[in-house]
Amino acid sequence: MFGSQVSAMTPAEEGLHPTKYPWEHTKIYKTFDHQALRRGFQVYREVCASCHSLKRIPFRSLVGNIMTADEAKALAEENEYDTEPNDEGEIEQRPGKLSDYLPSPYKNDEAARAANNGALPPDLSLITKARHGGVDYIFALLTGYPEEPPAGATVMEGLNFNPYFPGTGIAMARVLYDGLVEYEDKTPATTSQMAKDVVEFLNWAAEPEADNRKLMGWKVMAVTGFLFGLSVWVKRYKWSPIKTRKLVYNPPVHAARANKTAGEGGGSKTM
């Protein structure tokens, strides 16, 4: 208030604010749509996994949420991981297991930058928590590529215009197009549908325990509500004799008579 004047950032600097969407999984009485999670994982594997990693997600987390145990085992075995060095110090390759984490598309950050013209594709494990706007921002970003930049917009060479990205110039080109993937459940694979599904999957990846936490929260609220009602009843039961009693002072009869006699005797003397 008393300092120097500070101007708000322009949309060109911080990007457009995304629209607030009514995501079902954000409601306290709703869970993730696991069919949407399965579709979103398919979009990630076929579209996003070529550049972006999910380093914090093991194959075992997919079991019961996105696929069966047999499907997760088969998926893990498609990849090879390093074993512990043997007696000769050699490291061999072994098929993946459920305890292994999803593989990264690049060996290190330097390889990732070299393959993307110096840009480093971020890991998507916590992307919905690491970006202001969360799932709304990611959805808006994926669906916010115009056919042509608007008049007057300047985009540096090698970048793509996206009004929701800070600076409006993003290294990632548009990746979602209608019909890009073929869903197993025959859901029409429109751009918005694929963006919605992959965003829900990424939100699940950021907090796989969300459904269990909600369930535990409802259990805690149910038990707490019962104990609160019980405590109110016990309080009323214990305090009702105390709060409803009436205190009346009745002086002793002999003391009252003595005082009366003393008063009368003192009066006769005065006369």
N, C-alpha and C positions, 0 to 999 in steps of 0.2 A: 504493500500500500504506500509506503513512504520511500521505497527504493526507486531505482531506475525503471523506466517503462519497459516491459517485456512484451513483445508481440508474439502471437501464436504462430506456429509453423503453418506454412501454406500446404494445400493438398499435394502440390508437386514435391514437397520435401518429406512429408510423413505419409503420403498416400491417402486415398479416400477411406473413410471409415466404412467397414462392411455392414451390410444389412443384418439385423438381428433376426435369426431364424428360430422357429419353435422346435428345437431338437427334442425328440422324445426321451432320449437317454439322459438328458440333463434334469428331468423331473424326478423328484425324490420317490415317487411311487411307480416309476417305470424302469425297466431294465434295457440292456442293449438288445437290438434286433439281431439275433445271431445269424439269421439268413443274410442280412445286410453285411454283417462282419465277414461272412464267407465270401460274398461278392467283392467286398472291399479288399480282402486279402488277395483275391484273384487279380484285381486291378493293380495292386501293388506289385505282385510277382511279374505280371506281363508288361507293365508300363514303367513303374517307378523303380523297381529293383535293379535296373541296369545302371542307375546312377546313385541312388540313395540307399543307405544301409539302415538296418534295424538292429543295432548292436546289443540292445538290452532285452531282446525277446528270444527266449529259448524255444525249441520245438515243443517242449512239454507244456508250455503255456497255451499252445493251440488246441491241445486235447480237451474236449468237452466244451470248448467255446466256438471253435471254427471248424474243426474236423475231428474224426475219430482217432483213436490211438493207432490203429493200423495205418490210416492215411498219413498221420504225422510221422510214423516210423518210416514209411516208404519215402516220404518227402525228405526226411533227414538223410536217408541212405543214398539219395541222389548226389549228395555233396561229400567231399573228402576233407578230412581234418588231420593235422599233424599228430603223431603219437609221441610218447615220451622217448627220449634218446635211448637206444639199446646199449649193450655192453661195448660196442664199437663206436658209440657216439653218433650213429646215423639215425635220422628221423624218417620214419616211414609214414605212409598215408593209410588211413582207415576210413571206412564208411561212417557217416554221421550217426549220432544217437539222439535220443530225446533230450538228453542233458546238454547237448550242444546248442549254441546260439546260431541264429540265422546268419548265413555268410554275408560278408560285405562284398560289393562289386569290385573294390580296389584293395590292393594290399596295404596301402598307406595313403596319407593325405597328398603326398607329392605325386603319386601315380594318378590320384583323382584330379588334381589340378592340371596335370599334363594332358589328360584326356578331355578336359572341359575348358580349354583355352584360358587356363589360369583361375577359373572359378572353382570353389570347393563346394560340392553338393552337401548340404547338411544332413546329419543323421536324423532320421524321422522318429526315433523312439519317443522323444518328448516334445516333438515339434508343436503340438497343439497347446502345450503348457508354456513353451518358450516364446511364443509370439503373441503380441497384444491383439486381442480379439479372438484368440483361440480357434475353435472350429469354424466360426463365422468368417474369420480372416482367411483360413486355408481354403474354404469353399469358394469365397469370393475371388481369391487369387487364381484358383484353377479354372474358374469360369469367366474370368475378367479380361481375357485377351480379345481385343477388337480385331476386326479384319484389317483395318488400317489405323495408324495413329491419328488422333484428331488433328484438325488444322492448328498449327502453331506449336504443336508438341515436338520437342527435339529429343531424339534418342541417340545415344552414342553408338558408334559402330560396334557390332558384336553383341548388342543388348536388344531386348525386346520390350515393347511398350506394354505396361500393365498398370492401370491407374491405382491399384490397391497396394502395389509394392512401393516402399519408401524410395523416393527419387524417380519413380515411374519407369525406371530402366532395370530390367531383370535379365540375368544371363540365361535362365531357363526359358526355352521356347514353349509354345503351346503344345501340350502332350495329349490332351483328351479330345477326341473327335467322335461323332456319332458312329456307333457300330464298330468301335475299335476292338472291343473284346466280345466274346460270345458267352454269355452267362449260362451256367448249368441249368438254372431254373427257368430259362427262357425269358427272363426279365429284359425289356428293351434297353439296350445299352446306349442311352443318350448321354450327351456330355454332362448334363446336370445329374443324371442318375449315377454315373460312374464317379463323379466328384463327391456326391453325397455318400456313396458307399465307402469310398476310400477314406473320406474324412472321418466317418464313424469308426472305421477300422483303426485309424491312427489315434483317435481319441481313446479307444480301448487299449491300444498299445501303450499309451501314456499312463494308464491306470487300469491294468487288468483285474485288479481287485475291486473295482467300483461296485459291481453287482453284490458281491459278498459284503462289502461295507454298508451298502444300503439295507441289505437284509438284517445285518447285525444292528444297524441303527433302529430299524422298526422293532426288533426284539427288545432293545434297550428301552425304547420309548414305551413299549407295552408293559414291561416289568416295572419301569419307573412310575408309570401312571397307576398301576395296581398298588404299588407301595405308597404312593402319595395319597390315594384314596383311603388305604388302610390306616395311614398315619393320621389323617383327618378324623376318621371314626374313633381311633384310640384316644386322640386328644379330646374329642367331645365327650367320650365315655368317662375318661378320667377326671375331666374338669367340670363336668355337669353338676356334681354335688357342691363343688366349691363356688361356681359361678351363679348357682341358683339359690344358695342359702341366704338367709336374712339375719344380720347381726343385731340383737336387741339387748340393751343393758338394763338389767333389773337389780337395783341395789339390795343388799340384805335387809330383811324385815327388822331385826333387832337394832341395826344401826340406824334405820330410819326413825324408829320409836325413840331411841336415845337422843337423837338430834331434836326431835319434836319436844321432848321433855326439857331438854336443856334450854330450848328457846322459850318455853313457857315460864320456866323458873327465872330466867333472866328478865323476863317482862314484869313479873311480880315485884322483883327487887326494885325495878325502876319506878314503879308506882309508889 
